[in-house]
Structures are given as C-alpha cells and as structure tokens.
Amino acid sequence: MDYENSMRLEIPSKSENEAFARAVVGAFASQLDPTVEEISDVRTAVSEAVTNSIIHGYENTHGMILIEASIKNNLLKVEVTDKGKGIEDITAARQPLFTTKPELERSGMGFTVMETLMDSVDVFSEPGKGTRVVMTKKFNSIA
C-alpha cells in the first residue's frame, strides 16, 4: 500500500498498555477528521486486537506487540502483530462466543466486535509463531 502517512508502535504485552495503544491509534486516525462514532469504533477494535494478543497470544508469558497504522486517502489500515503462540483454528476463533479462556470469563466476541466495527478484518496466524490482525476502515468525513 502506497501510504500518505504511517505510524509504528511496539509495546510489551501488559494489560496496562492496551489503553495506551488504543489512544495512540485513535490520535493517529484523528487526522482523517472522524466522527465520534468512527474514532470510537477504531479505538475499540484496536483494544480487542491488543487484548487478544495479551491474553491469548502470550498467555502467561510476555512478549512484544507491534501496532502499525497507515493512511491513504480516507482509508485507515491497522495491523496488530504478536509473536505469541498463534491460533490453531482461525475459523473457530472467529465464531461468536468461541473462547479458549472460559475461566477468565472471556466473552469470545473479540473478532466479532472487530468485524462489526471495521470494514475488513483479516487474520493471519501460525501456531508457535504468532498472529497478525489487519483491519481497515474507510472514513466518510473526508471528501
């Protein structure tokens, strides 16, 4: 993608960094003059992707999460990548209410939330190597 602007943020997989990641991507997306709803959607989707990396990707270990975002015209692309344990079955993981952590009272709605709020969500994962979630959202506020 030939982008007009981009950003890159690498954070440790600690739950306290989730709010920071969502704020940074939200601030980056603000240059597209989003509505309150659009910026909220992006921030929530980023929050879900980062939380998945922390809870599922790294489980009881720590690692780094890479968040990259780019803008071209009125399209925002956000990638959240971890080098965690990966996803055994992406199709199952994307089903509403599917969770591998019922003891943590996880709702199993992370991917469903991302898919509802963003225009596209692609998931690439390899067991033992990590996961990359690529999300896009087109902003209508820019002509």
N, C-alpha and C positions, 0 to 999 in steps of 0.2 A: 504494500500500500504506500503510495507516494503521499506522505502526510504534510500538513501545513505546520503542525506543532505537535510535540510529544513530551512525555514525562516518564520517569522511571523511578520507582521507589522499592527498596529492599528492606524488609523488616523481619525481626525474629518472630517466630511462631508463638507469640504470647498473647493471651486473650486481651490484655490491655492495649495492644497495638491495633486491634480491629477498628476501634473508633477513629484512631489516627488515619488509618488507610482510607476509610470512607470519607473523612473530612478532606484529605488531600485530593482524592479523585473528584469529589464534589467541587472543590475550589478550582481545579483544572477545567472541569466541564462548564464552569460558570462563564467562561469566555464565549460560550455559544448562546448567551442570553436566555437561559432556560426558564420555563415556568417553575413555580414552587413544586408542582407535582413531578415535572421531569427530573429536577435535581434530586428530589426525594426518592424517585424510582432508581436512579443511578446509585445513590448512596446505599440504599437498601440491598440492591443486587450485589454491590461490592462487598458489603458486610456479610452477606450469605456465602459468597465465594471464599472470602478470607476465613470465616468461621469454619467452613468445611475443611480448609487446609489445616487449620489448627487442631480441630477435634478428630478428624478422620485421617488426614494425610500424615500427620506426625504423631497421632495418638499420645502416648506417654513419653515421647521424646521431644526434642527441639530441633528446629531447622530454620531455614530462611524461606520467606515468601516474597516472590518478585511480583510487583504490580506495575504494569506498563499501560499507558494510555496514549492514544493518538487521535488527532482530529484532522479530518479532510472535509472541506465544505461544511456541511451541517451534520456530519456523521462522527460519532464518538465510538472508538473501539477501545475496550478494556480487556487486558489479559491478566489473569491471576495464575501464577505458576508455583508449584511446590515440588520438592524432590523427595516427597514422603513415600508412603507405602503403595500408592496407586489404587486404582479401583478395579476390582476383579470383574464386575459385570456393570458396565456403564448403562445399559438399557434398564436393568433393575434399579440402579441407583437413581435414575431419572423418574421413576414412578412415584406418584404422590403417596405419601405416608410410608415409603420404604426407609428404614433406618437400620444401621448396624449397631446403634448405641441406644437401645430402648431403656437401659438402666440409667441413662443420663436424661431421660425424658425429652429426647430429641423428637421433633415432630415429623421428620422425614420429608419436609416440604422445601428444603433449600433450593434444589434445582427447579422445582415448580414455581417458587417465588421469582427466581431469576428469569425464567421463561415468560412469566406473566408481565414482568416489569420492563424487560428489554425486548428489542425487535428480533434479535437472534442470540442463541446460546449454543456454542459448540464445545464439546468436552473431549479432550484427548488424554488418555491415561494408559500407563503400562505398569502392571504390578511390579513392585520393587523399585520403580524408577521415578514415579511421581505423576502429577496431574496438571494439565493446563486447561483453564476455562477461558474461552474467548467470547466476549459479549459485545454486541453493537446496539446502538440506539441512535435513531435519526431524530434530530431536533427540528421542530416545525417553526420555531420562533425566528429563524434566520431565513431570509428570502433567498 
